[in-house]
Amino acid sequence: MNLRPLKKVSGWRKAALGGWGSPGDPTVYAFLEFEADPALAFIERAVKDTGERVTLTHFTGRAIAEAFRRNPEINCIIRWGRLYEREDVSVFFQVATDKKGEDLSGVVIHRADEKSVSEIAAEMNLKVAAVRSNQDKSYAKLKSLFSFLPGWAVKLAIDFTSVFMFRLNLWSPLLGPPKNPFGSVMVTNIGSLGMNRGLAPLVPYSHVPMLIALGAVEEVPAVRDGKVVVVRRITLGATFDHRLIDGVVGAKMAEVLKKCFADPEGMFGGN
């Protein structure tokens, strides 16, 4: 093969290279499809009532948080072969930090199951603005370090940080990341890239049991009262750790999400 080293590698890309090894994990993949109109109508009312910029990303984050709240057995972390339940539900939203999509970061909404969709939107909008303006230093130190380290050293740094923070459940500001840096579950919006559906990999050093990829809204045919009509549909691509989420629990989560998208007011209450 004719090969040459890639000259410019971002810190995030080095972290990805250092964070994954050879395949051999208990990852399971699934797609969940929901009619989008009830959620979109709920979002429209929320924007009108609060003046906040609310999107399907915020709505989906709240729905996932609700599913975790109602199924606390999956809101866990594995430490030394044992399961430890988290005391709150936090959602990590992946964020592109530049228009080219060459670098990624994220924001965590803590206790997302206790907040309204509008409250999640308001908090996330502020945090995303801070990330994109380089005012949020939560991950800046670690990403800056990754940019200068060779790939093998990045893996060592990731492994050390992972053991220190998640296996030993310790924390130090010297490490760079904040406490509970990745929350209970991750959400990424691939619809913003023009994709209707897709799947994303679990990030090993995040120690989250599930990652949700939110696709773009699309118009599809459906049967209503014996007639074919056009409806708007949203697809969630779910990647999850089978050690924590089996088929039975996954089905229970899917049922909660189905109710959230069909009847947001009944599941969430206010905006």
Contacts in CASP RR format, 6 or more apart in sequence:
PFRMAT RR
TARGET T0000
AUTHOR 0000-0000-0000
METHOD contacts of the structure
MODEL  1
MNLRPLKKVSGWRKAALGGWGSPGDPTVYAFLEFEADPALAFIERAVKDT
GERVTLTHFTGRAIAEAFRRNPEINCIIRWGRLYEREDVSVFFQVATDKK
GEDLSGVVIHRADEKSVSEIAAEMNLKVAAVRSNQDKSYAKLKSLFSFLP
GWAVKLAIDFTSVFMFRLNLWSPLLGPPKNPFGSVMVTNIGSLGMNRGLA
PLVPYSHVPMLIALGAVEEVPAVRDGKVVVVRRITLGATFDHRLIDGVVG
AKMAEVLKKCFADPEGMFGGN
10 102 0 8 1.000
10 103 0 8 1.000
10 147 0 8 1.000
11 103 0 8 1.000
11 143 0 8 1.000
11 146 0 8 1.000
11 147 0 8 1.000
11 154 0 8 1.000
12 103 0 8 1.000
12 104 0 8 1.000
12 105 0 8 1.000
12 143 0 8 1.000
12 146 0 8 1.000
14 146 0 8 1.000
14 147 0 8 1.000
14 149 0 8 1.000
14 151 0 8 1.000
14 154 0 8 1.000
15 143 0 8 1.000
15 146 0 8 1.000
15 154 0 8 1.000
15 158 0 8 1.000
17 151 0 8 1.000
17 154 0 8 1.000
17 155 0 8 1.000
18 151 0 8 1.000
18 154 0 8 1.000
18 155 0 8 1.000
18 158 0 8 1.000
19 155 0 8 1.000
19 158 0 8 1.000
19 203 0 8 1.000
19 204 0 8 1.000
19 205 0 8 1.000
20 201 0 8 1.000
20 204 0 8 1.000
21 204 0 8 1.000
25 202 0 8 1.000
25 204 0 8 1.000
25 241 0 8 1.000
26 241 0 8 1.000
26 242 0 8 1.000
26 243 0 8 1.000
27 201 0 8 1.000
27 202 0 8 1.000
27 239 0 8 1.000
27 240 0 8 1.000
27 241 0 8 1.000
27 242 0 8 1.000
28 239 0 8 1.000
28 240 0 8 1.000
28 241 0 8 1.000
28 242 0 8 1.000
28 245 0 8 1.000
29 199 0 8 1.000
29 237 0 8 1.000
29 238 0 8 1.000
29 239 0 8 1.000
30 237 0 8 1.000
30 238 0 8 1.000
30 240 0 8 1.000
31 197 0 8 1.000
31 198 0 8 1.000
31 235 0 8 1.000
31 236 0 8 1.000
31 237 0 8 1.000
31 238 0 8 1.000
32 235 0 8 1.000
32 236 0 8 1.000
32 237 0 8 1.000
32 238 0 8 1.000
32 254 0 8 1.000
32 257 0 8 1.000
32 258 0 8 1.000
33 233 0 8 1.000
33 234 0 8 1.000
33 235 0 8 1.000
33 236 0 8 1.000
34 233 0 8 1.000
34 234 0 8 1.000
34 235 0 8 1.000
34 236 0 8 1.000
34 257 0 8 1.000
34 258 0 8 1.000
34 261 0 8 1.000
34 262 0 8 1.000
35 222 0 8 1.000
35 231 0 8 1.000
35 232 0 8 1.000
35 233 0 8 1.000
35 234 0 8 1.000
35 261 0 8 1.000
35 262 0 8 1.000
36 56 0 8 1.000
36 217 0 8 1.000
36 232 0 8 1.000
36 233 0 8 1.000
36 234 0 8 1.000
36 261 0 8 1.000
37 231 0 8 1.000
37 232 0 8 1.000
38 261 0 8 1.000
38 262 0 8 1.000
38 263 0 8 1.000
38 264 0 8 1.000
39 56 0 8 1.000
39 59 0 8 1.000
39 234 0 8 1.000
39 260 0 8 1.000
39 261 0 8 1.000
39 264 0 8 1.000
40 56 0 8 1.000
40 217 0 8 1.000
40 232 0 8 1.000
42 59 0 8 1.000
42 117 0 8 1.000
42 264 0 8 1.000
42 265 0 8 1.000
42 271 0 8 1.000
43 54 0 8 1.000
43 55 0 8 1.000
43 56 0 8 1.000
43 59 0 8 1.000
43 117 0 8 1.000
45 271 0 8 1.000
46 52 0 8 1.000
46 54 0 8 1.000
46 117 0 8 1.000
46 118 0 8 1.000
46 121 0 8 1.000
46 271 0 8 1.000
47 53 0 8 1.000
47 54 0 8 1.000
49 118 0 8 1.000
49 271 0 8 1.000
50 118 0 8 1.000
50 122 0 8 1.000
50 271 0 8 1.000
52 118 0 8 1.000
52 121 0 8 1.000
52 122 0 8 1.000
52 125 0 8 1.000
53 121 0 8 1.000
53 125 0 8 1.000
54 117 0 8 1.000
54 118 0 8 1.000
54 121 0 8 1.000
54 271 0 8 1.000
55 121 0 8 1.000
56 189 0 8 1.000
56 214 0 8 1.000
56 217 0 8 1.000
56 234 0 8 1.000
57 93 0 8 1.000
57 124 0 8 1.000
57 187 0 8 1.000
57 189 0 8 1.000
57 214 0 8 1.000
58 117 0 8 1.000
58 118 0 8 1.000
58 120 0 8 1.000
58 121 0 8 1.000
58 124 0 8 1.000
59 117 0 8 1.000
59 264 0 8 1.000
60 187 0 8 1.000
60 212 0 8 1.000
60 214 0 8 1.000
60 236 0 8 1.000
61 91 0 8 1.000
61 93 0 8 1.000
61 109 0 8 1.000
61 112 0 8 1.000
61 120 0 8 1.000
61 187 0 8 1.000
61 212 0 8 1.000
62 112 0 8 1.000
62 113 0 8 1.000
62 115 0 8 1.000
62 116 0 8 1.000
62 117 0 8 1.000
62 120 0 8 1.000
62 260 0 8 1.000
62 268 0 8 1.000
63 256 0 8 1.000
63 257 0 8 1.000
63 260 0 8 1.000
63 261 0 8 1.000
63 267 0 8 1.000
64 91 0 8 1.000
64 185 0 8 1.000
64 187 0 8 1.000
64 210 0 8 1.000
64 212 0 8 1.000
64 257 0 8 1.000
65 89 0 8 1.000
65 91 0 8 1.000
65 112 0 8 1.000
65 113 0 8 1.000
65 184 0 8 1.000
65 185 0 8 1.000
66 113 0 8 1.000
66 256 0 8 1.000
66 260 0 8 1.000
66 267 0 8 1.000
66 268 0 8 1.000
67 253 0 8 1.000
67 256 0 8 1.000
67 257 0 8 1.000
67 260 0 8 1.000
68 74 0 8 1.000
68 75 0 8 1.000
68 89 0 8 1.000
68 113 0 8 1.000
68 184 0 8 1.000
68 185 0 8 1.000
68 253 0 8 1.000
69 75 0 8 1.000
69 89 0 8 1.000
69 113 0 8 1.000
70 252 0 8 1.000
70 256 0 8 1.000
71 249 0 8 1.000
71 252 0 8 1.000
71 253 0 8 1.000
71 256 0 8 1.000
72 85 0 8 1.000
73 85 0 8 1.000
73 249 0 8 1.000
74 209 0 8 1.000
74 210 0 8 1.000
74 244 0 8 1.000
74 245 0 8 1.000
74 249 0 8 1.000
74 253 0 8 1.000
75 85 0 8 1.000
75 86 0 8 1.000
75 89 0 8 1.000
75 184 0 8 1.000
76 83 0 8 1.000
76 84 0 8 1.000
76 85 0 8 1.000
76 86 0 8 1.000
76 209 0 8 1.000
76 244 0 8 1.000
77 83 0 8 1.000
77 84 0 8 1.000
77 86 0 8 1.000
77 166 0 8 1.000
77 207 0 8 1.000
78 84 0 8 1.000
78 207 0 8 1.000
78 243 0 8 1.000
78 244 0 8 1.000
79 166 0 8 1.000
79 167 0 8 1.000
79 169 0 8 1.000
80 167 0 8 1.000
83 244 0 8 1.000
86 183 0 8 1.000
86 184 0 8 1.000
88 110 0 8 1.000
88 111 0 8 1.000
88 113 0 8 1.000
88 184 0 8 1.000
89 111 0 8 1.000
89 112 0 8 1.000
89 113 0 8 1.000
89 184 0 8 1.000
89 185 0 8 1.000
90 108 0 8 1.000
90 109 0 8 1.000
90 110 0 8 1.000
90 111 0 8 1.000
90 112 0 8 1.000
90 180 0 8 1.000
90 183 0 8 1.000
90 184 0 8 1.000
91 108 0 8 1.000
91 109 0 8 1.000
91 112 0 8 1.000
91 120 0 8 1.000
91 183 0 8 1.000
91 184 0 8 1.000
91 185 0 8 1.000
91 186 0 8 1.000
91 187 0 8 1.000
92 106 0 8 1.000
92 107 0 8 1.000
92 108 0 8 1.000
92 181 0 8 1.000
92 182 0 8 1.000
92 183 0 8 1.000
92 185 0 8 1.000
92 186 0 8 1.000
92 187 0 8 1.000
92 206 0 8 1.000
92 208 0 8 1.000
93 106 0 8 1.000
93 107 0 8 1.000
93 108 0 8 1.000
93 109 0 8 1.000
93 124 0 8 1.000
93 128 0 8 1.000
93 186 0 8 1.000
93 187 0 8 1.000
93 188 0 8 1.000
94 104 0 8 1.000
94 105 0 8 1.000
94 106 0 8 1.000
94 186 0 8 1.000
94 187 0 8 1.000
94 188 0 8 1.000
94 189 0 8 1.000
95 104 0 8 1.000
95 105 0 8 1.000
95 106 0 8 1.000
95 107 0 8 1.000
95 128 0 8 1.000
95 131 0 8 1.000
95 132 0 8 1.000
96 103 0 8 1.000
96 104 0 8 1.000
97 103 0 8 1.000
97 104 0 8 1.000
97 105 0 8 1.000
97 131 0 8 1.000
97 132 0 8 1.000
98 132 0 8 1.000
103 143 0 8 1.000
105 131 0 8 1.000
105 136 0 8 1.000
105 139 0 8 1.000
105 143 0 8 1.000
106 131 0 8 1.000
106 139 0 8 1.000
107 124 0 8 1.000
107 127 0 8 1.000
107 128 0 8 1.000
107 131 0 8 1.000
107 136 0 8 1.000
108 178 0 8 1.000
108 180 0 8 1.000
108 181 0 8 1.000
108 182 0 8 1.000
108 183 0 8 1.000
109 115 0 8 1.000
109 120 0 8 1.000
109 123 0 8 1.000
109 124 0 8 1.000
110 180 0 8 1.000
110 183 0 8 1.000
112 120 0 8 1.000
115 123 0 8 1.000
116 268 0 8 1.000
116 269 0 8 1.000
116 270 0 8 1.000
116 271 0 8 1.000
117 264 0 8 1.000
117 268 0 8 1.000
117 271 0 8 1.000
118 271 0 8 1.000
127 136 0 8 1.000
129 135 0 8 1.000
130 136 0 8 1.000
134 140 0 8 1.000
138 176 0 8 1.000
138 177 0 8 1.000
138 178 0 8 1.000
138 181 0 8 1.000
139 176 0 8 1.000
139 177 0 8 1.000
139 181 0 8 1.000
141 176 0 8 1.000
142 157 0 8 1.000
142 161 0 8 1.000
142 175 0 8 1.000
142 176 0 8 1.000
142 177 0 8 1.000
145 157 0 8 1.000
146 154 0 8 1.000
146 157 0 8 1.000
149 157 0 8 1.000
158 205 0 8 1.000
159 205 0 8 1.000
161 175 0 8 1.000
161 177 0 8 1.000
161 205 0 8 1.000
162 204 0 8 1.000
162 205 0 8 1.000
162 207 0 8 1.000
164 170 0 8 1.000
164 171 0 8 1.000
164 172 0 8 1.000
164 175 0 8 1.000
165 171 0 8 1.000
165 175 0 8 1.000
165 177 0 8 1.000
165 181 0 8 1.000
166 205 0 8 1.000
166 207 0 8 1.000
171 179 0 8 1.000
181 206 0 8 1.000
182 203 0 8 1.000
182 206 0 8 1.000
182 207 0 8 1.000
182 208 0 8 1.000
183 206 0 8 1.000
183 208 0 8 1.000
184 208 0 8 1.000
184 209 0 8 1.000
185 208 0 8 1.000
185 209 0 8 1.000
185 210 0 8 1.000
185 211 0 8 1.000
185 212 0 8 1.000
186 203 0 8 1.000
186 206 0 8 1.000
186 208 0 8 1.000
186 210 0 8 1.000
186 211 0 8 1.000
186 212 0 8 1.000
187 211 0 8 1.000
187 212 0 8 1.000
187 214 0 8 1.000
188 200 0 8 1.000
188 211 0 8 1.000
188 212 0 8 1.000
188 213 0 8 1.000
188 214 0 8 1.000
189 213 0 8 1.000
189 214 0 8 1.000
189 215 0 8 1.000
190 198 0 8 1.000
190 200 0 8 1.000
190 213 0 8 1.000
190 214 0 8 1.000
190 215 0 8 1.000
190 216 0 8 1.000
191 214 0 8 1.000
191 215 0 8 1.000
191 216 0 8 1.000
192 216 0 8 1.000
194 215 0 8 1.000
194 216 0 8 1.000
195 215 0 8 1.000
195 216 0 8 1.000
196 215 0 8 1.000
196 216 0 8 1.000
196 218 0 8 1.000
196 235 0 8 1.000
197 213 0 8 1.000
197 215 0 8 1.000
197 235 0 8 1.000
197 237 0 8 1.000
198 213 0 8 1.000
198 215 0 8 1.000
198 235 0 8 1.000
198 237 0 8 1.000
199 213 0 8 1.000
199 237 0 8 1.000
199 238 0 8 1.000
199 239 0 8 1.000
200 211 0 8 1.000
200 213 0 8 1.000
200 237 0 8 1.000
200 239 0 8 1.000
201 211 0 8 1.000
201 239 0 8 1.000
202 208 0 8 1.000
202 210 0 8 1.000
202 211 0 8 1.000
202 239 0 8 1.000
202 240 0 8 1.000
202 241 0 8 1.000
203 211 0 8 1.000
209 240 0 8 1.000
209 241 0 8 1.000
209 243 0 8 1.000
209 244 0 8 1.000
209 245 0 8 1.000
210 238 0 8 1.000
210 239 0 8 1.000
210 240 0 8 1.000
210 241 0 8 1.000
210 245 0 8 1.000
211 238 0 8 1.000
211 239 0 8 1.000
211 240 0 8 1.000
212 236 0 8 1.000
212 237 0 8 1.000
212 238 0 8 1.000
212 239 0 8 1.000
213 236 0 8 1.000
213 237 0 8 1.000
213 238 0 8 1.000
213 239 0 8 1.000
214 234 0 8 1.000
214 236 0 8 1.000
214 237 0 8 1.000
215 234 0 8 1.000
215 235 0 8 1.000
215 236 0 8 1.000
215 237 0 8 1.000
217 232 0 8 1.000
217 233 0 8 1.000
217 234 0 8 1.000
218 232 0 8 1.000
218 233 0 8 1.000
218 234 0 8 1.000
218 235 0 8 1.000
219 230 0 8 1.000
219 231 0 8 1.000
219 232 0 8 1.000
219 233 0 8 1.000
220 230 0 8 1.000
220 231 0 8 1.000
220 232 0 8 1.000
220 233 0 8 1.000
221 228 0 8 1.000
221 229 0 8 1.000
221 230 0 8 1.000
221 231 0 8 1.000
222 228 0 8 1.000
222 229 0 8 1.000
222 230 0 8 1.000
222 231 0 8 1.000
223 229 0 8 1.000
224 231 0 8 1.000
234 261 0 8 1.000
236 257 0 8 1.000
240 250 0 8 1.000
245 253 0 8 1.000
256 267 0 8 1.000
259 267 0 8 1.000
260 267 0 8 1.000
260 268 0 8 1.000
END
